[in-house]
Amino acid sequence: MNQDTDRRSAGGLSLHGIHVPLVTPFDRSGEVAAEALEALAHGMLDGGAAGLVALGTTAEAALLDAAERDLVTDVCARVCGERGALLTVGAGASGTRAAEESLARLARRPGAGAALVTVPAFVRPSAAGVLAHFARLAEVSPVPLIVYHVPYRTGQPLDAAALRAVGSLPGVAGVKYAGGGIDQEAVALLGDLPDGFEVLAGDDAYLSPLLAMGAVGGVLASAHLATARFAELAEAWRAGDVERARPLGHALARMSAAAFAEPNPAVVKGVLHAQGRIPTAGVRLPLLPASAGSVAAVAERLAEL
């Protein structure tokens, strides 16, 4: 981070609540539908989202060109600026030098309040190498970092001790925890967090139990579809209202499981299109559009809510 930004500024970034990693809508010609994206962004915040994430996995960021990524970021930054909401932008790369360059671009495009940066994928460094990677990125980043721990995508599992070490770095505000379940490492991490380091659920179906154990919110693709109910769940756990939180958490987990029946974000886009909120359900190859059955299954779960 900039040298005048210390641990207090990263820790002072509140990550509480639901952050929606926006899809990138496409029009019938396959181009980014910017107006639909802007309307969708406002809709998420109207529904109670605390913030938006641009250029996440759900945005098909790896399938967008540089101009498209700039367009998506600009739209999201404008909406978050108007609404006073936190914008987190997906950044980073498998190599530290490339990740530095990705973060440097955020300094030239103001509006981002945080950067979501994955644990290095494919390279499979040691835990010490991961720590050195994030130490360097935190040193140069213009905004606080949210580490994205998603070992089933990166091939790089980290235990609680390694994540705790990363979370203790100045400039690291939190982690999007997507371990594919809740195991001893998740329990150990949430039971002993560094000061100012917050956990966001990254696996939609496990939001409720992670909130119960001390997570402060989530970055959730399925929150496109029931934003207000996800926000209600986060607030219920924060208030200690177990009687309200438990059944709602189970219902949302069932809906989320249906939304991930096919590779993300195909089903979410299919439902949004069926609702008339985006112009097409299109995704880019190698992704394929969701089947009608998967879209219908989510609609049934939404009706239960």
PEBEL-V231557 format. One record per backbone hydrogen bond with DSSP energy under -0.5 kcal/mol. NH is the residue of the N-H (numbers start at 0). CO is the residue of the C=O. If there is no record, write none. Layout:
nh,co
NH,CO
NH,CO
//
This chain:
nh,co
1,140
4,1
5,3
8,5
9,5
10,6
11,7
12,9
13,11
16,215
18,217
19,50
20,18
21,19
21,52
24,22
26,30
29,26
32,24
33,31
36,32
37,33
38,34
39,35
40,36
41,37
42,38
43,39
44,40
45,41
46,42
47,44
48,43
49,17
50,17
51,85
52,19
53,87
58,55
59,56
60,55
62,59
63,60
68,64
69,65
70,66
71,67
72,68
73,69
74,70
75,71
76,72
77,73
78,74
79,75
80,76
81,77
82,78
83,79
84,79
85,49
87,51
87,85
88,113
89,53
90,115
98,94
99,95
100,96
101,97
102,98
103,99
104,100
105,101
105,102
106,102
106,103
107,103
107,104
108,105
111,108
112,86
113,86
114,143
115,88
116,114
116,145
117,90
118,147
121,153
122,120
129,125
130,126
131,127
132,128
133,129
134,130
135,131
136,132
137,133
138,134
139,135
140,136
143,112
144,170
145,114
146,144
146,173
147,116
148,146
148,175
149,147
152,149
153,149
154,150
162,158
163,159
164,160
165,161
166,162
167,163
167,164
168,165
171,168
172,144
172,170
173,144
174,197
175,146
176,174
176,199
177,148
177,175
182,180
186,182
187,183
188,184
189,185
190,186
191,188
196,193
197,172
197,195
199,174
200,216
201,176
202,176
203,201
205,202
206,203
209,205
210,206
211,207
212,208
213,209
213,210
214,209
215,198
216,198
217,16
218,200
219,18
219,217
222,219
223,220
224,221
225,221
229,225
230,226
231,227
232,228
233,229
234,230
235,231
236,232
237,233
238,234
239,235
239,236
240,235
241,239
243,240
244,240
245,241
246,242
247,243
248,244
249,245
250,246
251,247
252,248
253,249
254,250
255,251
256,252
257,253
258,254
259,255
259,256
260,257
265,262
268,264
269,265
270,266
271,267
272,268
273,269
274,270
275,272
276,271
277,271
286,283
289,265
294,290
295,291
296,292
297,293
298,294
299,295
300,296
301,297
302,298
303,299
304,300
304,301
//
